[in-house]
């Protein structure tokens, strides 16, 4: 077997493509693309964000942010908010083609165009490690992304970041049932 070493780098599949949205002090929405983060505990999220981002300045004032799943239908706008800076482009949110509705639970915008959104309160932002830790207070899903009352991944069309090749890939093909696909391996062998 032959393997290639890439060194100690943040290379993993799948990496989420999260769009972090906040309001500034004037109620103007801003968004940024983030791919390094995860879920911890039952209702906590952590995201690695450089402290100079407009998003960080905003959530430090409002105490809130939303995290929407980027999708295949909006890949251009989702990528744009990751390469343009809100510190220099005040209408970045609008240029990305996004509109917002204020969350009913936190002081942050829900991006109308992206189907799945986690509404969060800031627990802490460590400026040394640049890790944002938040409490997920609600997950809202656009009903257009549901079938028979359940979230339909084929309608959400979430994308993942490929850090090896700097690309986005759509997720969606089902390959098995969680907590079910491996059950046949739990069966006791017969004939002993």
Backbone torsions as a table, in degrees:
resi	resn	phi	psi	omega
1	UNK	NA	135.7	179.6
2	UNK	-116.9	134.2	179.7
3	UNK	-130.7	153.0	175.6
4	UNK	-109.7	131.0	178.6
5	UNK	-88.1	134.3	177.3
6	UNK	-109.2	-5.1	179.9
7	UNK	85.4	-176.3	-178.4
8	UNK	-81.8	92.8	-178.3
9	UNK	-137.5	159.6	179.8
10	UNK	-81.7	65.8	-177.6
11	UNK	-110.6	114.5	-177.2
12	UNK	-156.9	152.4	172.9
13	UNK	-117.6	146.8	-21.3
14	UNK	-80.4	150.0	172.5
15	UNK	-106.3	130.4	-177.9
16	UNK	-66.6	153.2	168.6
17	UNK	-112.9	102.1	-177.0
18	UNK	-106.3	138.4	175.1
19	UNK	-107.1	112.0	-177.6
20	UNK	-91.1	125.3	-178.3
21	UNK	-121.5	141.0	-179.9
22	UNK	-143.5	166.7	170.0
23	UNK	-105.6	146.2	171.8
24	UNK	-86.9	-174.8	-176.1
25	UNK	-64.5	-16.3	178.8
26	UNK	-101.8	6.4	-179.7
27	UNK	80.8	15.3	178.5
28	UNK	-86.8	127.2	-179.6
29	UNK	-73.6	147.4	176.2
30	UNK	-137.0	152.9	178.2
31	UNK	-143.4	152.8	174.8
32	UNK	-143.9	157.0	-179.9
33	UNK	-94.3	131.4	177.2
34	UNK	-137.4	135.5	-177.5
35	UNK	-118.3	-6.9	-178.2
36	UNK	-110.3	103.6	179.6
37	UNK	-178.1	-178.0	179.8
38	UNK	-172.6	179.6	179.2
39	UNK	-102.0	138.0	174.7
40	UNK	-136.9	156.8	-174.1
41	UNK	57.1	-163.0	179.2
42	UNK	-92.4	-21.4	-175.8
43	UNK	-140.8	33.8	179.6
44	UNK	-126.7	149.3	179.7
45	UNK	-131.2	146.4	174.3
46	UNK	-131.8	144.0	-177.0
47	UNK	-142.4	137.2	176.3
48	UNK	-89.2	116.9	-177.9
49	UNK	-135.4	130.9	175.1
50	UNK	-65.1	133.9	-172.0
51	UNK	-64.2	-16.0	-179.3
52	UNK	-81.4	-5.4	-179.6
53	UNK	-65.5	144.0	173.8
54	UNK	-55.9	-38.6	178.6
55	UNK	-55.1	-44.2	-179.3
56	UNK	-65.5	-42.5	177.5
57	UNK	-61.2	-38.6	-179.6
58	UNK	-67.3	-51.7	-175.7
59	UNK	-70.0	-21.0	174.1
60	UNK	-66.7	-29.2	178.9
61	UNK	-86.5	-38.6	-174.2
62	UNK	-93.6	-24.2	-177.6
63	UNK	75.0	16.5	-175.5
64	UNK	-150.5	159.5	176.1
65	UNK	-161.0	162.6	171.7
66	UNK	-119.9	155.6	177.8
67	UNK	-128.3	112.6	178.2
68	UNK	-106.3	147.7	176.7
69	UNK	-81.5	122.9	175.8
70	UNK	-64.6	150.2	-178.2
71	UNK	-134.9	166.1	-176.0
72	UNK	-62.3	-33.9	-177.9
73	UNK	-71.6	-18.0	-176.5
74	UNK	-125.3	27.4	-175.0
75	UNK	-60.0	-36.3	-179.1
76	UNK	-63.9	-49.3	178.9
77	UNK	-66.1	-38.3	179.6
78	UNK	-66.0	-38.0	177.3
79	UNK	-71.7	-40.2	-179.3
80	UNK	-56.2	-43.8	-178.4
81	UNK	-69.8	-8.2	175.1
82	UNK	-94.2	-17.2	-178.7
83	UNK	-110.7	-18.9	174.7
84	UNK	-97.0	145.6	-179.6
85	UNK	-104.8	133.5	176.2
86	UNK	-66.9	-16.2	176.3
87	UNK	-70.7	-22.5	-178.8
88	UNK	-118.2	-22.2	-177.4
89	UNK	-117.9	93.3	-174.8
90	UNK	-66.2	-24.4	-179.3
91	UNK	-106.3	29.9	-179.0
92	UNK	-55.6	-42.6	-179.3
93	UNK	-58.4	-49.0	179.9
94	UNK	-66.3	-41.4	179.0
95	UNK	-62.5	-28.8	178.5
96	UNK	-74.3	-9.7	-178.4
97	UNK	87.8	18.2	-177.5
98	UNK	-97.8	148.3	169.1
99	UNK	-126.5	161.3	-174.4
100	UNK	-133.0	151.2	168.2
101	UNK	-123.4	134.0	-179.4
102	UNK	-68.7	132.6	175.3
103	UNK	-56.7	143.4	176.1
104	UNK	-78.8	-14.0	-172.5
105	UNK	-112.5	-24.6	179.5
106	UNK	-137.2	160.5	-178.9
107	UNK	-85.5	69.5	-178.8
108	UNK	-154.0	156.0	-178.4
109	UNK	-84.3	140.6	169.0
110	UNK	-95.5	124.7	179.8
111	UNK	-77.4	114.4	-174.7
112	UNK	-61.8	-32.1	-174.7
113	UNK	-77.6	-18.7	-178.3
114	UNK	-103.6	127.0	-166.9
115	UNK	-69.9	-35.3	-173.8
116	UNK	-113.7	128.6	-175.9
117	UNK	-139.2	130.6	171.8
118	UNK	-99.8	125.0	-179.4
119	UNK	-99.1	124.6	-166.6
120	UNK	-132.1	149.2	169.2
121	UNK	-103.9	144.3	176.7
122	UNK	-71.5	126.8	170.3
123	UNK	-90.2	-50.8	175.8
124	UNK	-163.8	154.4	171.1
125	UNK	-128.7	112.5	-178.8
126	UNK	-88.9	111.1	-176.5
127	UNK	-70.4	-19.9	177.3
128	UNK	-78.4	-46.9	-180.0
129	UNK	-87.8	-15.8	-177.5
130	UNK	59.6	39.3	177.2
131	UNK	-108.0	123.3	173.5
132	UNK	-93.2	129.4	176.3
133	UNK	-118.3	127.4	-178.2
134	UNK	-130.9	158.5	174.5
135	UNK	-98.7	124.1	175.9
136	UNK	-79.8	114.6	-179.6
137	UNK	-98.9	-16.4	178.0
138	UNK	-166.0	148.9	168.8
139	UNK	-119.8	122.3	178.7
140	UNK	-114.9	145.0	-178.4
141	UNK	-132.5	130.8	175.9
142	UNK	-61.7	130.0	-177.8
143	UNK	-61.6	-21.3	176.7
144	UNK	-66.6	-16.2	-179.8
145	UNK	-100.1	19.8	-178.0
146	UNK	-122.9	151.6	174.4
147	UNK	-131.3	125.3	-179.9
148	UNK	52.0	40.7	176.3
149	UNK	79.0	3.8	178.9
150	UNK	-117.8	147.9	176.6
151	UNK	-64.0	132.8	-176.6
152	UNK	-112.0	105.5	-175.7
153	UNK	-58.8	-28.4	179.0
154	UNK	-71.1	-20.6	175.3
155	UNK	-91.6	-33.0	177.6
156	UNK	-68.3	-43.5	-177.9
157	UNK	53.9	51.8	-179.6
158	UNK	-65.1	149.9	177.7
159	UNK	-112.0	154.3	176.3
160	UNK	-120.0	150.7	177.8
161	UNK	-88.7	131.9	174.9
162	UNK	-100.7	97.1	-176.0
163	UNK	-71.2	-18.2	178.4
164	UNK	-71.5	-36.4	-173.2
165	UNK	-121.6	8.4	-178.3
166	UNK	48.6	62.1	-177.5
167	UNK	-141.9	164.9	173.5
168	UNK	-112.9	142.2	177.6
169	UNK	-130.7	140.7	178.2
170	UNK	-81.2	142.1	176.6
171	UNK	-100.5	157.3	174.3
172	UNK	162.7	-31.0	-176.2
173	UNK	-71.9	124.4	178.3
174	UNK	-80.7	132.4	-179.6
175	UNK	-117.2	-6.5	179.7
176	UNK	173.0	175.0	179.0
177	UNK	-101.1	128.6	175.9
178	UNK	-65.2	140.2	-176.8
179	UNK	59.1	31.8	179.1
180	UNK	-149.5	-39.9	-175.5
181	UNK	-59.9	-32.2	-177.6
182	UNK	-94.7	2.8	-176.2
183	UNK	-61.0	-32.6	-179.0
184	UNK	-65.0	-23.8	177.8
185	UNK	-76.6	-14.4	178.1
186	UNK	-81.1	-16.9	-177.7
187	UNK	-64.5	141.7	179.2
188	UNK	-71.4	134.9	176.2
189	UNK	-65.4	144.2	-178.0
190	UNK	-102.8	156.9	174.0
191	UNK	95.7	11.9	178.6
192	UNK	-94.8	NA	NA
